[in-house]
Amino acid sequence: MVSRSARRASESQEQADAYIRRAAGSQSAAEQISSAKSLLDEGLITNDEFGRLKAKALV
């Protein structure tokens, strides 16, 4: 059970990372933040990760 959860979490993180890489290059700051918020709302990233993505989008 634990290994299944860990594997699922790892797969989700990989999907989120891939999505962020794709989205980061082609969106405005507001769109990047909106996308990151969606990931946060879906539970795919943590509040800390959201904060980092938001800060990066605003630079």
MOPAC internal coordinates of N, CA, C and O (Angstrom, degrees):
PM7 1SCF
backbone

  N    0.0000 0     0.00 0     0.00 0    0    0    0
  C    1.4501 1     0.00 0     0.00 0    1    0    0
  C    1.5203 1   109.91 1     0.00 0    2    1    0
  O    1.2310 1   120.13 1   133.75 1    3    2    1
  N    1.3269 1   117.36 1   -46.25 1    3    2    1
  C    1.4586 1   120.72 1  -178.80 1    5    3    2
  C    1.5202 1   110.52 1   -65.06 1    6    5    3
  O    1.2310 1   120.30 1   137.56 1    7    6    5
  N    1.3391 1   117.04 1   -42.44 1    7    6    5
  C    1.4635 1   119.26 1  -178.83 1    9    7    6
  C    1.5257 1   110.65 1   -66.43 1   10    9    7
  O    1.2310 1   120.06 1   145.59 1   11   10    9
  N    1.3293 1   117.49 1   -34.41 1   11   10    9
  C    1.4630 1   120.81 1   177.50 1   13   11   10
  C    1.5222 1   109.98 1   -65.61 1   14   13   11
  O    1.2310 1   120.29 1   137.30 1   15   14   13
  N    1.3111 1   117.05 1   -42.70 1   15   14   13
  C    1.4626 1   121.26 1   178.64 1   17   15   14
  C    1.5270 1   110.86 1   -65.14 1   18   17   15
  O    1.2310 1   120.75 1   138.54 1   19   18   17
  N    1.3061 1   116.18 1   -41.46 1   19   18   17
  C    1.4612 1   120.18 1   179.35 1   21   19   18
  C    1.5207 1   110.48 1   -64.97 1   22   21   19
  O    1.2310 1   120.70 1   138.09 1   23   22   21
  N    1.3162 1   116.27 1   -41.91 1   23   22   21
  C    1.4633 1   120.45 1   178.75 1   25   23   22
  C    1.5244 1   110.61 1   -63.95 1   26   25   23
  O    1.2310 1   120.59 1   136.80 1   27   26   25
  N    1.3236 1   116.48 1   -43.20 1   27   26   25
  C    1.4624 1   121.11 1   178.96 1   29   27   26
  C    1.5320 1   110.77 1   -63.47 1   30   29   27
  O    1.2310 1   120.24 1   138.46 1   31   30   29
  N    1.3183 1   117.15 1   -41.54 1   31   30   29
  C    1.4638 1   120.99 1   178.09 1   33   31   30
  C    1.5254 1   110.62 1   -64.18 1   34   33   31
  O    1.2310 1   120.44 1   138.53 1   35   34   33
  N    1.3140 1   116.76 1   -41.47 1   35   34   33
  C    1.4604 1   121.10 1   179.09 1   37   35   34
  C    1.5268 1   110.97 1   -63.89 1   38   37   35
  O    1.2310 1   120.55 1   136.64 1   39   38   37
  N    1.3189 1   116.55 1   -43.36 1   39   38   37
  C    1.4652 1   120.91 1   178.46 1   41   39   38
  C    1.5268 1   110.53 1   -63.80 1   42   41   39
  O    1.2310 1   120.21 1   138.55 1   43   42   41
  N    1.3173 1   117.20 1   -41.45 1   43   42   41
  C    1.4637 1   120.72 1   178.02 1   45   43   42
  C    1.5179 1   110.88 1   -62.96 1   46   45   43
  O    1.2310 1   120.59 1   137.75 1   47   46   45
  N    1.3212 1   116.48 1   -42.25 1   47   46   45
  C    1.4653 1   120.31 1   179.26 1   49   47   46
  C    1.5235 1   110.69 1   -64.14 1   50   49   47
  O    1.2310 1   120.31 1   138.62 1   51   50   49
  N    1.3262 1   117.00 1   -41.38 1   51   50   49
  C    1.4637 1   120.47 1   178.76 1   53   51   50
  C    1.5274 1   110.57 1   -62.94 1   54   53   51
  O    1.2310 1   120.38 1   138.36 1   55   54   53
  N    1.3303 1   116.88 1   -41.64 1   55   54   53
  C    1.4570 1   120.91 1   177.92 1   57   55   54
  C    1.5224 1   110.91 1   -64.24 1   58   57   55
  O    1.2310 1   120.57 1   137.25 1   59   58   57
  N    1.3119 1   116.52 1   -42.75 1   59   58   57
  C    1.4636 1   120.64 1   179.10 1   61   59   58
  C    1.5254 1   110.41 1   -64.11 1   62   61   59
  O    1.2310 1   119.97 1   136.97 1   63   62   61
  N    1.3253 1   117.66 1   -43.03 1   63   62   61
  C    1.4581 1   121.44 1   179.12 1   65   63   62
  C    1.5279 1   110.93 1   -61.98 1   66   65   63
  O    1.2310 1   120.44 1   135.80 1   67   66   65
  N    1.3148 1   116.76 1   -44.20 1   67   66   65
  C    1.4647 1   120.74 1   179.19 1   69   67   66
  C    1.5274 1   110.58 1   -63.18 1   70   69   67
  O    1.2310 1   120.80 1   137.29 1   71   70   69
  N    1.3204 1   116.07 1   -42.71 1   71   70   69
  C    1.4600 1   120.13 1   178.68 1   73   71   70
  C    1.5253 1   110.80 1   -62.44 1   74   73   71
  O    1.2310 1   120.54 1   135.96 1   75   74   73
  N    1.2995 1   116.57 1   -44.04 1   75   74   73
  C    1.4624 1   120.81 1  -179.20 1   77   75   74
  C    1.5189 1   110.51 1   -62.86 1   78   77   75
  O    1.2310 1   120.24 1   137.46 1   79   78   77
  N    1.3346 1   117.15 1   -42.54 1   79   78   77
  C    1.4619 1   119.73 1   178.83 1   81   79   78
  C    1.5272 1   111.17 1   -62.36 1   82   81   79
  O    1.2310 1   120.25 1   137.81 1   83   82   81
  N    1.3295 1   117.13 1   -42.19 1   83   82   81
  C    1.4701 1   120.48 1   179.05 1   85   83   82
  C    1.5194 1   110.64 1   -65.66 1   86   85   83
  O    1.2310 1   120.83 1   136.01 1   87   86   85
  N    1.3037 1   116.02 1   -43.99 1   87   86   85
  C    1.4611 1   120.81 1  -173.71 1   89   87   86
  C    1.5207 1   113.10 1   -75.55 1   90   89   87
  O    1.2310 1   119.89 1   149.31 1   91   90   89
  N    1.2884 1   117.81 1   -30.69 1   91   90   89
  C    1.4618 1   120.99 1  -172.97 1   93   91   90
  C    1.5225 1   113.15 1   -64.42 1   94   93   91
  O    1.2310 1   119.84 1   147.51 1   95   94   93
  N    1.3043 1   117.92 1   -32.49 1   95   94   93
  C    1.4533 1   119.79 1  -175.29 1   97   95   94
  C    1.5174 1   115.07 1   -82.45 1   98   97   95
  O    1.2310 1   119.30 1   165.72 1   99   98   97
  N    1.3113 1   118.93 1   -14.28 1   99   98   97
  C    1.4583 1   119.46 1  -169.93 1  101   99   98
  C    1.5263 1   114.21 1  -125.53 1  102  101   99
  O    1.2310 1   119.42 1  -168.27 1  103  102  101
  N    1.2959 1   118.71 1    11.73 1  103  102  101
  C    1.4558 1   120.46 1  -175.18 1  105  103  102
  C    1.5255 1   111.12 1  -125.14 1  106  105  103
  O    1.2310 1   121.55 1   -24.70 1  107  106  105
  N    1.3195 1   114.64 1   155.30 1  107  106  105
  C    1.4593 1   119.96 1   173.10 1  109  107  106
  C    1.5273 1   109.04 1   -71.13 1  110  109  107
  O    1.2310 1   120.77 1   -10.43 1  111  110  109
  N    1.3243 1   116.14 1   169.57 1  111  110  109
  C    1.4625 1   120.57 1   179.38 1  113  111  110
  C    1.5243 1   110.74 1   -59.08 1  114  113  111
  O    1.2310 1   120.18 1   136.82 1  115  114  113
  N    1.3332 1   117.26 1   -43.18 1  115  114  113
  C    1.4645 1   120.48 1  -179.84 1  117  115  114
  C    1.5285 1   111.28 1   -63.20 1  118  117  115
  O    1.2310 1   120.57 1   140.58 1  119  118  117
  N    1.3226 1   116.52 1   -39.42 1  119  118  117
  C    1.4695 1   120.17 1   178.99 1  121  119  118
  C    1.5256 1   111.18 1   -68.30 1  122  121  119
  O    1.2310 1   120.57 1   140.83 1  123  122  121
  N    1.3358 1   116.52 1   -39.17 1  123  122  121
  C    1.4618 1   120.14 1   178.16 1  125  123  122
  C    1.5233 1   110.80 1   -63.05 1  126  125  123
  O    1.2310 1   120.80 1   136.27 1  127  126  125
  N    1.3350 1   116.07 1   -43.73 1  127  126  125
  C    1.4626 1   120.18 1   179.46 1  129  127  126
  C    1.5173 1   110.22 1   -65.24 1  130  129  127
  O    1.2310 1   120.26 1   139.35 1  131  130  129
  N    1.3185 1   117.11 1   -40.65 1  131  130  129
  C    1.4627 1   121.38 1   177.99 1  133  131  130
  C    1.5278 1   110.96 1   -61.82 1  134  133  131
  O    1.2310 1   120.69 1   137.28 1  135  134  133
  N    1.3272 1   116.29 1   -42.72 1  135  134  133
  C    1.4627 1   120.52 1   178.35 1  137  135  134
  C    1.5218 1   110.98 1   -64.14 1  138  137  135
  O    1.2310 1   120.87 1   137.48 1  139  138  137
  N    1.3246 1   115.94 1   -42.52 1  139  138  137
  C    1.4589 1   120.03 1   178.70 1  141  139  138
  C    1.5250 1   110.65 1   -64.39 1  142  141  139
  O    1.2310 1   120.39 1   140.99 1  143  142  141
  N    1.3155 1   116.86 1   -39.01 1  143  142  141
  C    1.4734 1   120.97 1   177.99 1  145  143  142
  C    1.5220 1   110.63 1   -62.64 1  146  145  143
  O    1.2310 1   120.63 1   141.08 1  147  146  145
  N    1.3265 1   116.40 1   -38.92 1  147  146  145
  C    1.4657 1   120.10 1   177.13 1  149  147  146
  C    1.5267 1   110.61 1   -61.77 1  150  149  147
  O    1.2310 1   120.94 1   137.00 1  151  150  149
  N    1.3371 1   115.81 1   -43.00 1  151  150  149
  C    1.4671 1   119.69 1   178.07 1  153  151  150
  C    1.5254 1   110.75 1   -62.76 1  154  153  151
  O    1.2310 1   120.84 1   139.58 1  155  154  153
  N    1.3276 1   116.00 1   -40.42 1  155  154  153
  C    1.4635 1   120.84 1   177.96 1  157  155  154
  C    1.5252 1   110.31 1   -62.93 1  158  157  155
  O    1.2310 1   120.63 1   133.52 1  159  158  157
  N    1.3185 1   116.40 1   -46.48 1  159  158  157
  C    1.4598 1   120.94 1  -179.35 1  161  159  158
  C    1.5263 1   112.40 1   -62.42 1  162  161  159
  O    1.2310 1   120.65 1   148.31 1  163  162  161
  N    1.3343 1   116.36 1   -31.69 1  163  162  161
  C    1.4662 1   120.95 1   179.10 1  165  163  162
  C    1.5220 1   111.91 1   -82.28 1  166  165  163
  O    1.2310 1   120.64 1   174.10 1  167  166  165
  N    1.3302 1   116.38 1    -5.90 1  167  166  165
  C    1.4615 1   120.04 1   179.27 1  169  167  166
  C    1.5167 1   113.97 1    81.00 1  170  169  167
  O    1.2310 1   120.10 1  -164.88 1  171  170  169
  N    1.3374 1   117.42 1    15.12 1  171  170  169
  C    1.4569 1   120.54 1  -177.89 1  173  171  170
  C    1.5222 1   112.87 1   -85.32 1  174  173  171
  O    1.2310 1   120.42 1   159.85 1  175  174  173
  N    1.3431 1   116.80 1   -20.15 1  175  174  173
  C    1.4573 1   121.04 1   176.14 1  177  175  174
  C    1.5240 1   108.75 1  -133.85 1  178  177  175
  O    1.2310 1   121.19 1   -18.84 1  179  178  177
  N    1.3151 1   115.33 1   161.16 1  179  178  177
  C    1.4644 1   120.83 1   179.64 1  181  179  178
  C    1.5261 1   110.26 1   -89.27 1  182  181  179
  O    1.2310 1   120.75 1    -8.98 1  183  182  181
  N    1.3379 1   116.17 1   171.02 1  183  182  181
  C    1.4610 1   120.91 1   175.81 1  185  183  182
  C    1.5237 1   111.01 1   -60.70 1  186  185  183
  O    1.2310 1   120.16 1   141.71 1  187  186  185
  N    1.3303 1   117.31 1   -38.29 1  187  186  185
  C    1.4642 1   120.82 1   178.44 1  189  187  186
  C    1.5232 1   111.04 1   -63.09 1  190  189  187
  O    1.2310 1   120.73 1   135.51 1  191  190  189
  N    1.3377 1   116.21 1   -44.49 1  191  190  189
  C    1.4646 1   119.75 1   178.34 1  193  191  190
  C    1.5266 1   110.86 1   -63.43 1  194  193  191
  O    1.2310 1   120.55 1   139.99 1  195  194  193
  N    1.3237 1   116.56 1   -40.01 1  195  194  193
  C    1.4564 1   120.13 1   176.84 1  197  195  194
  C    1.5269 1   110.44 1   -60.44 1  198  197  195
  O    1.2310 1   120.47 1   135.57 1  199  198  197
  N    1.3146 1   116.70 1   -44.43 1  199  198  197
  C    1.4634 1   120.98 1   178.89 1  201  199  198
  C    1.5226 1   112.10 1   -59.63 1  202  201  199
  O    1.2310 1   120.56 1   137.53 1  203  202  201
  N    1.3323 1   116.54 1   -42.47 1  203  202  201
  C    1.4653 1   120.23 1   178.53 1  205  203  202
  C    1.5195 1   111.26 1   -64.99 1  206  205  203
  O    1.2310 1   120.17 1   137.06 1  207  206  205
  N    1.3297 1   117.28 1   -42.94 1  207  206  205
  C    1.4611 1   120.54 1   179.13 1  209  207  206
  C    1.5264 1   110.87 1   -64.63 1  210  209  207
  O    1.2310 1   120.67 1   139.41 1  211  210  209
  N    1.3119 1   116.33 1   -40.59 1  211  210  209
  C    1.4631 1   120.83 1   178.91 1  213  211  210
  C    1.5289 1   110.23 1   -63.10 1  214  213  211
  O    1.2310 1   120.66 1   133.39 1  215  214  213
  N    1.3204 1   116.34 1   -46.61 1  215  214  213
  C    1.4709 1   119.98 1   179.13 1  217  215  214
  C    1.5175 1   110.84 1   -61.38 1  218  217  215
  O    1.2310 1   120.51 1   138.38 1  219  218  217
  N    1.3187 1   116.63 1   -41.62 1  219  218  217
  C    1.4696 1   120.66 1  -179.91 1  221  219  218
  C    1.5294 1   110.56 1   -64.55 1  222  221  219
  O    1.2310 1   120.00 1   140.87 1  223  222  221
  N    1.3173 1   117.61 1   -39.13 1  223  222  221
  C    1.4619 1   121.17 1  -179.63 1  225  223  222
  C    1.5210 1   111.50 1   -67.04 1  226  225  223
  O    1.2310 1   120.47 1   150.12 1  227  226  225
  N    1.3200 1   116.72 1   -29.88 1  227  226  225
  C    1.4600 1   120.42 1  -176.69 1  229  227  226
  C    1.5233 1   113.96 1   -86.49 1  230  229  227
  O    1.2310 1   120.46 1   175.11 1  231  230  229
  N    1.3263 1   116.73 1    -4.89 1  231  230  229
  C    1.4770 1   120.32 1  -179.59 1  233  231  230
  C    1.5042 1   110.18 1   -78.44 1  234  233  231
  O    1.2310 1   120.10 1   180.00 1  235  234  233

